[in-house]
Amino acid sequence: MDLSRRAFRDSAAVSAASIAASIASRAWAISDSVAIASLHDLSGPFDIYGAPNLCMKVAVEGINAAGGLLGNKIELKIYDAQSDISKYPQYAQKALLNDRCVMLQGAMTGAAREATRPIMRRYKVPFFYGSLYEGGLCEKNSFCVNTGGNQRVVPLLEWSFQNIGRKLYYIASDYNAARNFGIWNHVVAKREGGEVLADDYYPLDVTDFTAAIAKIQAAKPDIVHSCLVGGPAMAFYRQWAAAGMLKKIPVISIVFGVGNEHEVLAPEESDGVIVAYNYFQELDTPKNQEFLAKLDVSVGKARPYINGDAFGGYSGVMLWAEASSAPAVSSATPSPRHSKAAFGGRDRRVS
């Protein structure tokens, strides 16, 4: 598909305008505040991916401190999907219908995103996805604001094939994103003269990787590429280290640390894992230090480590706010009679 620069620019302008147009439509009465939703796993085995919720909070506080958005203060509504896929559409609908949210961000895994997206599409409300994205989504009210998987995995694989070895073993959780990321192993291996020895997938709730480690040992790869996600998957790294493999075969990953596994595991269980991220909280720039200071004030210094996917919670809100303030519609003022144009699609007065 040939997408010219002009076509891309025009498409982006239309997307920004559609978000901006969503700012007034869900206002049912004159009000000085609007609500947005955070829908993440704050409990259960996937609660390690709940940190974006904190970054959304900092973004909202910053916007409100600067005078709000289009004259409105933003209220952050927080929902806990409890690591249960069935909760995502349930809480998405509650956010849109009961709490009148004009934007929703969250659903960290691809499976959670796909459970949420039909609800967002039905009610024509902007849906922001702030985590690592496997690709393939094309929908005008869904916005993936983090890196694509290829933007992390391709440079990591290129470096690994050039600097570690040619034989790669892929072990991953069995869900859509990990399978899509796995395709890149074969693409880059072919280009770099490497070889993929195995594509080994495991259910998300597996905690015993004894047989998996034995298979890896038998295959004798130069590199193990891990795309294991969720709290249960941390058992792999413990068992890998206990088997004496941590210092024998390098492990690379684009997801290790996204759930702050490195904060939970002991150094002897994780030191040496090679990762590729779009953001590290150690980034030494004035802007980053300012952001982290605001985060400490907002949620306390006992907060979790902020990684690239957590930071997506901040960038998603800020990008939504910027698009919503587009000059073409920034002068629009919601009214009780004409409440159809801006915070998300339909006139809700008669629902």
PERA-V574028 format. One record per residue. N is the residue number from 1. PHI is phi in radians with two decimals (NA if undefined). OMEGA is omega in degrees with one decimal (999 if undefined). NEAR is the number of other ideal C-beta (glycine too) atoms within 8 Angstrom. Layout:
BEGIN
N;PHI;OMEGA;NEAR / N;PHI;OMEGA;NEAR
END
This chain:
BEGIN
1;NA;-179.1;2 / 2;-1.71;-179.5;3 / 3;-1.92;-178.6;5 / 4;-1.25;178.6;6 / 5;-1.05;179.7;5 / 6;-1.12;179.9;6 / 7;-1.12;178.9;8 / 8;-1.12;180.0;9 / 9;-1.07;-179.5;8 / 10;-1.12;178.1;8 / 11;-1.10;179.6;8 / 12;-1.12;179.3;8 / 13;-1.13;177.7;8 / 14;-1.12;179.3;9 / 15;-1.08;179.0;11 / 16;-1.09;179.4;10 / 17;-1.13;-179.5;11 / 18;-1.19;175.9;11 / 19;-1.17;-179.3;15 / 20;-1.06;178.7;16 / 21;-1.13;-178.8;12 / 22;-1.33;-173.9;18 / 23;-1.20;-176.4;18 / 24;-1.81;-167.5;15 / 25;-1.23;-177.3;17 / 26;-1.74;175.4;16 / 27;-1.54;-173.8;12 / 28;-1.61;178.8;8 / 29;-2.63;179.5;5 / 30;-1.05;-176.7;6 / 31;-2.62;178.8;7 / 32;-1.82;178.4;5 / 33;-2.56;174.1;8 / 34;-2.31;-176.8;14 / 35;-1.93;169.5;13 / 36;-2.17;-172.0;17 / 37;-1.99;168.1;18 / 38;-1.93;-179.0;16 / 39;-2.15;-177.6;14 / 40;-2.34;174.6;14 / 41;-1.51;-179.6;14 / 42;-1.79;176.0;10 / 43;-2.58;-178.3;7 / 44;1.51;-173.8;8 / 45;-1.12;179.7;9 / 46;-1.76;180.0;13 / 47;-1.17;176.4;11 / 48;-1.16;179.0;10 / 49;-1.82;-176.3;14 / 50;-1.57;-175.0;10 / 51;-1.06;178.2;15 / 52;-0.97;177.5;21 / 53;-0.98;-180.0;13 / 54;-1.19;-179.8;15 / 55;-1.24;173.6;16 / 56;-1.08;179.8;16 / 57;-1.06;179.2;12 / 58;-1.11;178.8;14 / 59;-1.08;179.7;14 / 60;-1.10;179.8;13 / 61;-1.09;178.7;10 / 62;-1.15;178.5;9 / 63;-1.12;179.9;13 / 64;-1.13;179.5;10 / 65;-1.14;179.6;6 / 66;-1.56;176.7;6 / 67;1.92;177.3;4 / 68;1.52;-176.5;10 / 69;-2.14;-178.6;11 / 70;0.92;178.2;9 / 71;1.43;-178.8;6 / 72;-1.98;167.7;11 / 73;-1.34;179.7;8 / 74;-1.78;175.6;14 / 75;-1.93;-179.8;9 / 76;-1.66;175.6;11 / 77;-1.67;-173.9;11 / 78;-1.96;-179.1;8 / 79;-2.20;179.6;12 / 80;-1.88;179.7;10 / 81;-1.35;170.6;16 / 82;1.06;-179.5;9 / 83;1.01;-177.5;9 / 84;-2.19;-176.6;8 / 85;-0.97;-177.6;8 / 86;-1.16;-179.6;7 / 87;-1.34;-175.4;10 / 88;-1.11;177.2;14 / 89;-1.11;179.4;11 / 90;-1.09;-178.0;8 / 91;-1.33;174.9;13 / 92;-1.07;178.9;14 / 93;-1.15;177.2;9 / 94;-1.09;-179.4;10 / 95;-1.09;-175.2;15 / 96;-1.40;-173.9;16 / 97;-1.57;-176.6;9 / 98;-1.44;-174.0;6 / 99;-1.78;170.8;10 / 100;1.00;179.7;10 / 101;-1.22;-175.6;13 / 102;-1.75;177.3;14 / 103;-2.78;176.0;15 / 104;-2.27;174.0;17 / 105;-2.25;177.6;17 / 106;2.58;-177.4;16 / 107;0.99;-168.9;13 / 108;-1.12;-179.4;13 / 109;-1.50;177.5;12 / 110;-1.06;179.2;11 / 111;-1.13;178.2;10 / 112;-1.15;178.2;14 / 113;-1.07;-177.6;12 / 114;-1.21;174.8;8 / 115;-1.32;-176.6;12 / 116;-1.54;-169.7;16 / 117;-1.02;179.8;13 / 118;-1.06;177.8;8 / 119;-1.16;-179.9;11 / 120;-1.12;178.7;16 / 121;-1.15;-177.3;11 / 122;-1.05;-176.6;6 / 123;-1.73;173.5;11 / 124;0.97;178.7;10 / 125;-1.94;-179.5;16 / 126;-1.01;-179.1;14 / 127;-2.10;-179.2;14 / 128;-1.86;-178.1;13 / 129;-1.97;-168.8;16 / 130;-1.73;-176.8;14 / 131;-1.83;176.4;12 / 132;-0.87;-169.1;14 / 133;-2.09;-174.7;13 / 134;-1.46;177.6;11 / 135;1.70;174.2;8 / 136;1.76;-177.7;5 / 137;-1.59;177.1;10 / 138;-2.45;-178.3;3 / 139;-2.68;-167.1;7 / 140;-1.21;179.0;6 / 141;-1.83;176.9;12 / 142;-1.96;-174.1;11 / 143;-2.27;176.9;13 / 144;-1.67;-168.8;8 / 145;-1.90;177.2;10 / 146;-1.84;178.8;13 / 147;-1.30;167.8;9 / 148;-1.31;-178.5;10 / 149;-0.98;-179.4;15 / 150;-1.12;-179.6;8 / 151;-1.23;174.3;9 / 152;-1.79;-169.8;14 / 153;-1.29;-177.8;14 / 154;-1.12;178.3;10 / 155;-1.10;178.0;9 / 156;-1.15;179.1;13 / 157;-1.18;178.6;17 / 158;-1.02;179.8;10 / 159;-1.08;-176.3;8 / 160;-1.17;178.8;15 / 161;-1.14;-177.7;16 / 162;-1.43;-171.4;6 / 163;-2.06;-177.4;5 / 164;-1.91;-177.3;8 / 165;3.05;-172.2;8 / 166;-1.84;-174.4;9 / 167;-1.80;-174.1;12 / 168;-2.07;175.1;18 / 169;-2.06;-177.3;14 / 170;-1.82;174.3;12 / 171;-2.12;-170.8;13 / 172;-2.67;171.1;15 / 173;-1.26;-173.6;13 / 174;-1.60;173.1;9 / 175;-2.65;-165.6;11 / 176;-1.07;-176.9;9 / 177;-1.10;-178.6;14 / 178;-1.08;178.4;13 / 179;-1.21;177.2;11 / 180;-1.19;176.9;12 / 181;-1.08;-178.6;14 / 182;-1.10;178.3;12 / 183;-1.05;-177.6;8 / 184;-1.14;176.1;12 / 185;-0.96;-177.2;15 / 186;-1.26;179.9;9 / 187;-1.09;-176.4;8 / 188;-1.27;177.7;14 / 189;-1.04;178.8;14 / 190;-1.08;-177.9;7 / 191;-1.23;-174.6;6 / 192;-1.73;-179.5;11 / 193;1.34;179.5;6 / 194;-1.74;-177.8;12 / 195;-2.53;174.2;7 / 196;-1.68;-176.0;11 / 197;-1.34;-176.7;8 / 198;-2.84;168.9;8 / 199;-2.01;-169.1;8 / 200;-2.02;-174.1;11 / 201;-1.92;-177.9;8 / 202;-2.34;176.0;12 / 203;-0.99;-174.3;6 / 204;-1.14;-176.3;12 / 205;-1.75;-178.8;7 / 206;-1.23;177.0;10 / 207;-2.17;179.5;6 / 208;-1.87;-177.4;7 / 209;-1.91;-178.9;12 / 210;-1.01;-179.4;7 / 211;-1.16;179.3;7 / 212;-1.09;-179.6;11 / 213;-1.14;177.4;13 / 214;-1.10;178.1;8 / 215;-1.14;178.9;10 / 216;-1.13;179.9;14 / 217;-1.05;-179.7;9 / 218;-1.21;-178.3;6 / 219;-1.32;178.2;10 / 220;0.96;177.4;5 / 221;-1.33;170.7;12 / 222;-1.50;-174.1;9 / 223;-2.39;167.5;15 / 224;-1.91;176.2;12 / 225;-1.75;-177.9;14 / 226;-1.80;170.1;13 / 227;-2.20;177.1;15 / 228;-1.54;-175.6;12 / 229;-2.23;176.5;12 / 230;1.62;-179.6;12 / 231;-0.96;-179.6;9 / 232;-1.01;-175.9;10 / 233;-1.20;177.9;11 / 234;-1.08;177.9;10 / 235;-1.05;179.0;11 / 236;-1.01;-175.7;13 / 237;-1.17;176.1;14 / 238;-1.13;-177.9;10 / 239;-1.25;176.6;12 / 240;-1.09;178.6;12 / 241;-1.18;-179.6;12 / 242;-1.11;178.5;6 / 243;-1.41;179.2;8 / 244;1.36;-174.0;7 / 245;-1.65;-172.4;11 / 246;-1.03;-177.8;12 / 247;-1.69;-178.8;5 / 248;-1.68;-179.0;5 / 249;-2.18;-179.2;9 / 250;-1.08;175.0;10 / 251;-1.86;175.4;15 / 252;-2.02;-177.1;15 / 253;-2.87;170.3;12 / 254;-1.85;-179.1;13 / 255;-2.13;178.6;11 / 256;-1.11;-177.5;14 / 257;1.75;177.6;12 / 258;-1.07;174.2;13 / 259;-1.72;-180.0;11 / 260;0.99;176.4;12 / 261;-1.00;-179.4;13 / 262;-1.16;176.6;10 / 263;-1.46;-176.8;7 / 264;-1.60;-178.3;7 / 265;-1.29;175.2;11 / 266;-1.27;179.6;5 / 267;-0.95;-179.2;6 / 268;-1.24;177.3;7 / 269;-1.74;-172.5;10 / 270;-2.45;-179.2;14 / 271;-1.04;179.1;7 / 272;1.86;174.7;8 / 273;-1.16;-175.4;13 / 274;-1.77;-174.6;10 / 275;-2.19;173.9;10 / 276;-2.25;179.1;9 / 277;-2.17;171.9;10 / 278;-1.60;-178.5;8 / 279;-2.72;169.9;9 / 280;-2.16;-179.1;7 / 281;-1.19;177.3;9 / 282;-1.33;179.9;4 / 283;-0.90;-170.9;7 / 284;-1.72;174.8;5 / 285;-2.31;178.9;6 / 286;-0.99;-179.0;5 / 287;-1.11;-179.4;6 / 288;-1.19;178.4;10 / 289;-1.10;176.9;9 / 290;-1.13;178.9;8 / 291;-1.08;-178.6;10 / 292;-1.14;177.6;10 / 293;-1.13;177.3;8 / 294;-1.13;179.7;11 / 295;-1.12;179.8;13 / 296;-1.11;178.9;10 / 297;-1.18;-174.7;5 / 298;-1.28;-171.7;10 / 299;-2.07;178.9;8 / 300;1.71;-176.8;6 / 301;-1.31;176.6;4 / 302;-1.46;-179.1;3 / 303;-1.09;174.6;10 / 304;-1.28;173.5;8 / 305;-1.06;179.8;9 / 306;-1.76;178.1;13 / 307;-1.85;-175.7;14 / 308;-1.07;-179.6;13 / 309;-1.27;175.4;14 / 310;-1.11;179.9;13 / 311;-1.11;176.1;13 / 312;-1.01;176.1;14 / 313;-1.10;178.2;17 / 314;-1.30;-175.5;13 / 315;-1.15;178.9;11 / 316;-1.10;179.3;17 / 317;-1.13;-177.3;16 / 318;-1.18;177.7;10 / 319;-1.18;176.7;11 / 320;-1.06;-179.1;15 / 321;-1.12;-179.9;12 / 322;-1.14;178.9;8 / 323;-1.16;-179.5;11 / 324;-1.19;-179.3;13 / 325;-1.71;-179.6;10 / 326;-0.95;-174.7;12 / 327;-0.95;-175.7;5 / 328;-1.10;-175.6;6 / 329;-2.27;-173.9;12 / 330;-1.16;179.1;9 / 331;-1.56;-178.9;4 / 332;-1.15;179.4;12 / 333;-2.08;179.1;6 / 334;-1.09;175.6;13 / 335;-2.34;-178.9;7 / 336;-1.13;-179.5;7 / 337;-1.53;-177.8;4 / 338;-2.14;-175.3;7 / 339;-1.96;-167.9;15 / 340;-1.81;-166.3;7 / 341;-1.75;-165.3;11 / 342;-2.21;-174.1;16 / 343;-1.51;166.4;13 / 344;2.43;159.2;14 / 345;1.91;-168.5;9 / 346;-1.94;173.7;9 / 347;-1.30;-171.7;7 / 348;-1.63;-172.7;10 / 349;-1.09;-174.1;7 / 350;-1.88;-178.8;4 / 351;-1.30;999;5
END
